[in-house]
Amino acid sequence: MAAVSAGTAPAIFDLKSASLTLIALVLKSADLAVLARELDRRFGATPHFFGHDPVVIDLVQLSAAEVSIDFEALLALLRRYKMVPVAVRGGNPIQMVAAFAAGLGEAPETAVAHAPHSAPTLVQEVVVREVVREVPAQPSTLVIDKPLRSGQRVYAKGADLVVLALVSYGAEVIADGSIHVYAPLRGKAIAGAAGNVSARIFATCMEPELISIAGIYRTTETPLPKEVLGKPANFRLDGERLLVEAIKL
């Protein structure tokens, strides 16, 4: 058998750094029965809402309390809603040790940004997903001219996003600024991802699975009015309410 020297053997794997932005689950109670009821209320009708998104469990608001957390039960509960818990942050030493024992990693404090205008509930979502495409500060607009299929995500970091083709069900368009879709918008649209409350979402055919602006979101659980469903429309924030308005072309 011919020997292969270490210097010429092909590498079996490579290790590279990866930059990800993740959903943060901000726990405000360690009572998993209460959490289960809240999750069912908000996502019971859309059990595939998260689509196996990686999740960081944020314990900052529980770190000062002398409460223990059943991480095995918590992880099972989150997986029921198609979340994939990967890390924890902000807990006290006892909570962090229990999290590590359950197989979670430790996320740095700057890993996830909090949306400033989300409603006070047991679960707070930061609807930011894996970065697929980023743009520098200049230019201030990212233009996509090809259809986005289910599972595809585009993120215009620090910019507006313009899409000139179909955004299919299961696709996601994300921007720190506003989103303009000159075609049917059927997937998820997340504007003001970094907290810009002035951001808007426009589409010539409004049929989204989810709309979010600066952390305030709306899903198909709340049907669109017939005067805007499938028609030109735009979403904007009015305080902490999402408003949808028809566009007359």
N, C-alpha and C positions, 0 to 999 in steps of 0.2 A: 504494500500500500504506500502510495506516494505521500510524503509529508508536506504540509502546507505551513510555511513560516508565518509567524505572528504578524510580520510586517506586510504580508500580501493577502492575508485572509480578509474576505469582505466583512464589513460591519453587520452584525445581526440587528442592531437597532441604533437609533440616534436619540439623544436627549436635547430638546430645544425648549426655550421658554415660549409660553403661550399667553397672550393677553385676552382675558375673558371678562365680560361683565355679566353678573348673575342676578337671578331673582333673589331677593332677601325676604325671608319669612320672619317678621318681627313679632316675637312672642310677648304677649302682655299678660298671659296667665299660664300657670303650669297645670291647670285643670284640663286634662285631655278630653274629658267628656264635654266640657263647654266648648273647647276648640273644635271637636268633631261636629257639634251642632252648628257652629258658625260656618265651618267649611261646607257642610251639607246645605245650609241656607243659601250660601253664595255661589257654590259650584256644583251642587247636587244635580242640577239639570244639565250641566255641561261637564261630565266627568273626565273628558279628554281635553279640557281647556288648556292645561299646561303642557301637554304633548311631550312628556319626559324631559322637561327643562331642568337643568341643574340648579340646586337651591342651596343657599347659605342660611343656616338657622341663627338668627340674631337674638342673643340673650341679654342685651344691655339693660332692658327694663326689668329683668328678673335677677340681675346679678347682686343687687343689694339685699334681696330677700333670702332668708334661710329656707329655700324650697329646693327639693330634689326633683329631677325630671326623669321620667321613665323613657329613656331614649329609644329603646327597642319598640315600645308601643307608639311613640311619636313618629319614628321612621316608617313603621307599617302604615300609620294613618296617612302620612304624606304620600307614600307610594300609591295608596288607593286612589289618589287624585292625580296620578301620573306625574308627580314631582319626584325628582331624584336628589335626595339630600347628599351633599358631598362634603360639607364643612360646617363649622360652628364658629361663632365669635362673640366676644363681649361677656361671657359668663364668669362667675367667680371660680376660684380654683377647684372646688368640689364639683361644680357643674361641668367644667372643662374636662376633668379627668373622666367623668362618666361619659361624656361625649366621645372622647378618644377611645374608651373601651368599647363603644358601640361601632367603631370603625370610621368615625368622622375625622376629617382633617381640621386644621385651624386656619381660618381665613383672616388676613390682615384687616385692620380697621378701615382701610381705605378701599377695600375690594368692591364695595357696593355703595352707591349713592342713594340717599333717601329722598323721596318725593315730598316737597314741602306742603302740599295741599291735599294730602290724602285724608280720608275720613277716619275718626278715632274708633277703630274696631280692634278685635283680638288679633286679627291678621292684617298686616299692611303689606301691600304688594308694591315692589318697585319694578315696573314692567319694562325691563331692559333685558335684551337677550344677547346671545353670543355675537360678537363682532364679526361680520362677514366682510364688510367693505367699509373702510374709513376714508375720510377725505381730510386734508389739512385745512387750516383756517381760511386759506385762499385757494381756489374760488369758494364762494359762500353757498354754492348750489351744486348738488350732485344730480346728474341726469341719467336715468336708466331707460333705455329704449327697447328692451327685450322683455317678453312676458316672464313673470315670476311664478314658478310652479310651487305646489305644496312642498313645504319643508325648506324652501329658500328664504333667506333673510338678508335684507340690505339695511345698513345703518349709515346715515349721513351724520357723521360726528361734527358738531360745531357748525352745521350747515342746514339749509333747506334741502328737501328731496323732491325731485320731479320725476314721475314715472309716466312714460308715454305708451304703456302697454298694460295688458291685463294683470291684475294682482289676484291670483287664484286663491280658492279656499285652502287654508293651511299655510299660505305664504305670509311673510311679515315684512312690513316697511316701517322703518324707525328713523327718526330724525331729531336732532336737538332743536331744530327750528320747525317750520311748517312743512306739511306734506301736500303735494299736488298730484293727483292721479287723473290723467286725461284718458281714462278707459274705465271699465268696471273695476271697482274696489270690492273684492269679496273676501279677502283675508283679514289680517290684523294690521291696524295702522296706529302707530304710537308716535305722537308728536310731542315736542317739548320734553324729550326724554331726560334732559338735564335740569328740568324745573322751569322752563320758560312758559309762563302762564299766558303769554300773548300768542303762542303758536296756534295755528289752525290746521284743519284737515279738509281738503277740497277733493271732490271726485265728480266726474261727469256722469257716473252711474254708481250711486251709493248703495252698496249691499254688503257691508262689512260684518265679519264675525265679531270683531272687537274694535272699539275706538278708545284711545286713551290720550289725554293731554295733561302733561305735568302730573301724572299719577292718578288723575281722576278718570275712571273708565266706565264704559258701557258695553254690555254684551248683547247677544241675540235674545237673552232672557227678556229684554225690554224691546219689543218690536219697533221698528221705525214707523212713523206716520206714513200713510199711503201717499201723501203729497211729496214725500222725499225718497221713498223706497224705490231704488232702481232709476233714480233721476238725478240731475245735477244738484248738488247740495254741499254745504260746508258745516263743520263742527267748530265751535269755539267755547271757551270757558266764560261763565258768568258767575264770578265768585267761585264756589265749589260745585257748581252745576254745569253739566255739559249741555249746550244748546245746539240744535241742528236746525238749519235754515235752508229753504229751497233757493236755488240760484236760477234766475230767469235769463236764459241765453238768447 
